[in-house]
Amino acid sequence: MNKFSPNFNGKLSKKVFILLKFADNFLMSNCELKITLSEDDFKAYADFIPAVGEGAELSILYVKSALAEAEITEGLDWDLINSTIDYCNSSKKVRTGVKIATGTKPVSEVPAHWNLEEKFFKNAMGLDLGSGQIDYHEVSKFIMVKKGELIARRDNGRPGVNGLSVKKKIIPFKKKKIIQFSNGRNTAELKGNLYAAISGRYEVSEDRDIHINDVLHIEHNVDYSTGNISFNKDVIIEGEIKDGFKVAAGGSLYCKSNVDATDILCRKNLVVDKGIIGRKEAMVRVGGKITARFIENCHVESKSGIEVEKNIMNSKVFTLGRLDLGENGSLVSSSVHSELGVIAKNIGKDGSPNSEIEIGFSYIDKRAIDSISQRVEVLKEKLGKLNKLPEYRKTDKKLDLIKQIESVISRGSAELEEKKKSLYKYPDATVSVSGTIFAGNIITICGVKYSLTEDKKKVKFYLNKESLRVESVPI
């Protein structure tokens, strides 16, 4: 007999009745709408669960009631909601994660700004387009403009507009980050455009002011036809600087050929397409950065850094930045004083005199210490001679002089000690060699000397601050 059949007296047993009642309830349930919000209340999602059996079906009135209870009023996609209701009711299938509402995005405020012409924006003097920062150590090539050339167009910007969450709460707009340039020297603004007022060199200052600088443009060699050159702004030389001729630039100096250096001074950057070759007491002093293919037989100084593509030979190199010979350059038979360190492929060469590299301190501070020390020693020598005089020759005037010298020596010695304490400012400076550093070369980091007794390859030298020893690690 079937267990759901009536018993012998024609009535359902109590146990069977309860089972049938439970099955009936299980096979029938009302529809349901489960709503979830994104963390910022900008999007609303819903799970549409259709009715089972004879349960109440999904309806637009039911959905509106649920949305009102959840306080969702903005950006509702009623077409999607209606089609999902119809689908779930007809198919009896659940739809989950349906995006039923999206808020209104705020519109960022765009401040008024200059839009540089492509030629200038791509070459905005070291501008990092990703960060909007300008690395002035990377400034190199010159960008020449003609009088009346268009530099930038004015964008008047637009106001910001607040957004709304799906609960109609205000989402404040932001101010868009725009790289702001300002019109500077020798530029002219006309009808929303920025033009070069003179022919010269385009430059962006540290404050992002656009300037057109006067430039002394020499289309041939610096030789007897020109004499020595002294100009208070930028100088561009198409030919060579011949041996024996001096060049002084108040701005940057750009030479498209070799520089036979005798005496080169420039306040900003020195860029040499070929090489710098020294003669006798040749001296190159640069307030910015030096960039060249090679340096030979020369004394060079740079306050920002030195980049050399091929090699440095038989030279004295001083920089407050880093000496960078990249992956192909070699340092041979030279002395180096670099505040931030050295990068090279090779240091040294078989059969050549060794190089000495000192890093981690300012050569300018070192010179100041040496100068004070020398003055103190001269005064001490003079004081010693005065003290050795017989008493009858120590007049009041000489006794006063002795006191004055003693006072100057005391002050000088105190100043000397203070400067020595702060000399080694960069203990993290390193020497990195991607090729070979040969035995016999000497590395000194913050006064700690290390002499190589054997060749080493692919190695970086650093100062171990605990043991105060120069050590190396492979790279």
Residue pairs with C-beta under 8 A, 6 or more apart in sequence:
3 16
4 16
4 19
4 20
6 12
7 13
12 20
27 52
27 53
28 52
28 53
28 54
28 55
29 51
29 52
29 53
29 55
30 51
30 55
30 56
31 48
31 49
31 50
31 51
31 55
31 56
31 57
31 58
31 59
31 62
31 88
31 89
32 47
32 49
33 46
33 47
33 48
33 49
33 58
33 62
33 63
33 66
34 46
34 47
34 49
35 44
35 45
35 46
35 66
35 67
35 70
35 72
35 100
36 44
36 45
36 46
36 47
37 43
37 44
37 45
37 70
37 72
37 166
38 44
38 45
40 165
41 103
41 165
41 166
41 167
41 169
42 102
42 103
42 105
42 165
42 166
42 171
43 99
43 101
43 102
43 103
43 166
44 70
44 72
44 99
44 100
44 101
44 102
44 166
45 97
45 98
45 99
45 100
46 98
46 100
47 94
47 95
47 96
47 97
47 98
48 58
48 84
48 85
48 88
48 94
48 95
48 96
48 98
49 88
49 94
50 57
50 58
50 88
50 89
50 91
50 92
50 93
50 94
51 57
51 58
51 89
51 92
52 92
56 62
57 89
58 85
58 88
58 89
59 85
60 81
60 82
60 85
63 81
63 85
67 73
67 76
67 100
71 167
72 100
72 101
72 166
72 167
73 166
73 167
73 168
74 101
74 103
74 104
74 164
74 165
74 166
74 167
74 168
75 101
75 102
75 103
75 104
75 164
75 166
76 100
76 101
76 166
77 99
77 100
77 101
77 102
80 98
80 99
80 100
81 98
81 100
84 95
84 98
87 93
87 95
88 94
88 95
101 166
102 166
103 163
103 164
103 165
103 166
103 171
104 163
104 164
104 171
105 163
105 171
106 160
106 161
106 162
106 163
106 171
106 172
106 173
106 174
107 158
107 160
107 161
107 163
107 173
108 160
108 173
108 174
108 175
108 176
109 157
109 158
109 159
109 160
109 173
109 174
109 175
109 176
110 155
110 157
110 158
110 176
110 178
111 157
111 175
111 176
111 178
111 180
112 154
112 155
112 156
112 157
113 154
113 155
113 157
113 178
113 179
113 180
113 181
114 152
114 153
114 154
114 155
114 180
114 181
114 182
114 183
114 194
114 210
115 121
115 152
115 153
115 154
115 155
116 124
116 151
116 152
116 181
117 150
117 151
117 152
117 153
119 143
120 143
120 151
120 152
120 202
121 127
123 141
123 143
124 134
124 204
125 134
125 136
125 139
125 203
125 204
126 134
126 135
126 136
126 137
126 138
126 139
127 133
127 134
127 179
127 204
128 134
128 135
132 177
132 179
134 204
134 206
134 208
136 206
136 304
137 289
137 304
137 305
137 321
139 269
139 288
139 289
140 269
140 271
140 289
140 291
141 254
141 271
142 201
142 215
142 234
142 236
142 252
142 254
142 271
143 201
143 202
143 203
144 199
144 200
144 201
144 202
144 215
144 236
145 151
145 196
145 199
145 200
145 201
145 202
145 212
146 196
146 199
147 196
147 197
147 198
147 199
148 195
148 196
149 195
149 196
150 193
150 194
150 195
151 187
151 194
151 195
151 196
151 202
151 210
152 181
152 193
152 194
152 210
153 192
153 193
153 194
154 189
154 192
154 193
154 194
160 173
160 174
160 175
161 173
162 170
162 171
162 172
162 173
163 170
163 171
163 173
164 170
164 171
165 171
179 208
180 208
181 204
181 208
181 209
181 210
182 207
182 208
182 209
182 210
183 189
183 194
183 209
183 210
184 205
184 209
184 210
184 211
185 209
185 211
185 212
185 213
186 196
186 197
186 198
186 200
186 211
186 212
186 213
186 214
187 194
187 195
187 196
187 197
187 210
187 211
187 212
188 194
188 195
188 196
188 197
189 195
194 210
196 202
196 212
197 212
198 212
198 214
199 212
200 212
200 213
200 214
200 215
200 234
201 212
201 213
201 215
201 234
201 236
202 210
202 211
202 212
203 210
203 211
203 212
203 213
204 210
204 211
205 211
213 233
213 234
213 251
214 233
214 234
215 233
215 234
215 235
215 236
216 229
216 231
216 233
216 234
216 235
216 236
216 249
217 236
217 238
218 226
218 229
218 235
218 236
218 237
218 238
218 239
219 238
219 239
220 226
220 238
220 239
221 237
221 239
221 240
221 241
221 242
221 257
222 228
222 229
222 237
222 239
222 240
222 241
222 242
222 245
222 247
223 240
223 242
223 245
226 245
227 245
228 245
228 246
228 247
228 248
229 235
229 237
229 245
229 246
229 247
229 248
229 249
230 246
230 247
230 248
231 248
231 249
231 250
232 250
232 251
233 249
233 250
233 251
234 249
234 251
234 252
234 253
234 254
234 268
235 247
235 249
235 251
235 252
235 253
235 254
235 266
236 254
236 256
237 247
237 253
237 254
237 255
237 256
237 257
238 256
238 257
239 256
239 257
240 255
240 257
240 258
240 259
240 260
241 247
241 255
241 258
241 259
241 260
241 261
241 264
242 260
243 260
243 262
243 279
244 260
244 262
244 279
245 262
246 262
246 263
246 264
246 265
247 253
247 263
247 264
247 265
247 266
248 264
248 265
248 266
249 265
249 266
249 267
249 268
250 266
250 267
251 266
251 267
251 268
252 266
252 267
252 268
252 269
252 270
252 271
252 288
253 264
253 266
253 268
253 269
253 270
253 271
254 271
255 270
255 271
255 272
255 273
255 274
256 273
256 274
257 273
257 274
258 272
258 274
258 275
258 276
258 277
259 272
259 274
259 275
259 276
259 277
259 284
259 292
260 277
260 279
261 276
261 277
261 278
261 279
261 282
261 283
261 284
261 298
262 279
262 282
262 283
263 282
263 283
264 270
264 276
264 283
264 284
264 285
264 286
265 285
265 286
266 285
266 286
266 287
266 288
267 287
267 288
268 286
268 287
268 288
269 286
269 288
269 289
269 290
269 291
269 304
270 284
270 286
270 288
270 289
270 290
270 291
270 292
270 302
271 291
271 292
272 290
272 291
272 292
272 293
273 293
274 292
274 293
274 294
275 292
275 293
275 294
275 295
275 296
275 310
276 284
276 290
276 292
276 294
276 295
276 296
276 298
276 300
277 296
277 297
277 298
278 284
278 295
278 296
278 297
278 298
278 299
278 315
279 297
281 299
282 297
282 298
282 299
283 298
283 299
283 301
284 290
284 298
284 299
284 300
284 301
285 300
285 301
286 300
286 301
286 302
286 303
286 304
287 303
287 304
288 302
288 303
288 304
289 302
289 304
289 305
289 306
289 307
289 321
290 300
290 302
290 305
290 306
290 307
290 319
291 306
291 307
291 308
292 307
292 308
292 309
293 308
293 309
293 310
294 308
294 309
294 310
294 311
294 312
294 313
295 308
295 311
295 312
295 313
295 315
295 317
296 312
296 313
296 314
296 315
297 313
297 314
297 315
298 315
298 316
299 315
299 316
300 306
300 315
300 316
300 317
300 318
301 318
301 319
301 363
302 318
302 319
302 320
302 321
303 319
303 320
303 321
304 319
304 320
304 321
305 319
305 320
305 321
305 322
305 323
305 324
305 340
306 317
306 319
306 321
306 322
306 323
306 324
306 338
307 324
307 325
307 326
308 323
308 324
308 325
308 326
308 329
309 325
309 326
309 328
309 329
310 325
310 328
310 329
310 330
311 325
311 329
311 330
311 331
311 332
312 323
312 325
312 329
312 330
312 331
312 332
312 334
313 332
313 333
313 334
314 332
314 333
314 334
315 334
315 335
316 334
316 335
317 323
317 334
317 335
317 336
317 337
317 338
318 336
318 337
318 338
318 363
319 337
319 338
319 339
319 363
320 339
320 340
320 362
320 363
320 364
321 338
321 339
321 340
322 338
322 339
322 340
322 341
322 342
322 343
323 331
323 336
323 338
323 341
323 342
323 343
323 344
324 342
324 343
325 331
325 342
325 343
325 344
325 345
326 343
326 344
326 345
327 345
327 434
328 345
329 344
329 345
330 344
330 345
330 346
330 347
330 349
330 435
331 342
331 344
331 346
331 347
331 348
331 355
331 357
332 346
332 347
332 348
332 349
332 352
332 355
333 349
333 352
333 353
333 354
333 355
334 355
335 355
335 356
335 357
335 358
336 342
336 355
336 356
336 357
336 358
336 359
337 358
337 359
337 361
337 363
337 366
338 357
338 358
338 359
338 429
339 359
339 360
339 361
339 362
339 363
339 425
339 426
339 429
340 359
340 426
340 429
341 359
341 360
341 426
341 429
341 430
341 431
341 432
342 357
342 359
342 430
342 431
342 432
343 432
344 431
344 432
344 433
344 434
344 435
345 433
345 434
345 435
346 433
346 435
346 436
346 437
346 438
347 355
347 357
347 431
347 433
347 436
347 437
347 438
347 441
348 354
348 355
348 436
348 437
348 438
348 439
348 440
348 441
349 438
350 438
354 438
354 440
354 441
354 442
355 441
355 442
356 441
356 442
356 444
357 431
357 441
357 442
357 443
357 444
358 444
358 445
359 426
359 429
359 430
359 431
359 443
359 444
359 445
359 446
360 424
360 425
360 426
360 427
360 429
360 445
360 446
360 447
360 463
361 423
361 424
361 425
361 426
361 446
361 447
362 423
362 425
365 419
365 422
365 423
366 423
368 419
369 416
369 419
369 420
369 423
372 412
372 415
372 416
372 419
373 416
375 412
376 409
376 412
376 413
376 416
379 405
379 408
379 409
379 412
380 409
382 405
383 402
383 405
383 406
383 409
386 394
386 398
386 401
386 402
386 405
387 402
389 398
394 402
423 447
424 446
424 447
426 446
427 445
427 446
427 463
427 465
428 462
428 463
429 445
429 446
429 463
430 445
430 460
430 461
430 462
431 437
431 443
431 445
431 460
431 461
432 459
432 460
432 461
432 475
433 456
433 457
433 458
433 459
433 460
433 475
434 458
434 475
435 457
435 458
436 455
436 456
436 457
437 452
437 455
437 456
437 457
437 459
438 452
438 455
439 452
439 453
439 454
439 455
440 451
440 452
441 451
441 452
442 449
442 450
442 451
442 452
443 449
443 450
443 452
443 461
443 470
444 450
444 470
445 461
445 462
445 463
445 470
446 463
448 463
448 468
448 469
448 470
449 470
450 461
450 469
450 470
456 472
458 474
458 475
459 472
459 473
459 474
459 475
460 472
460 473
460 474
460 475
461 470
461 471
461 472
462 470
462 471
462 472
462 473
463 469
463 470
463 471
464 470
464 471
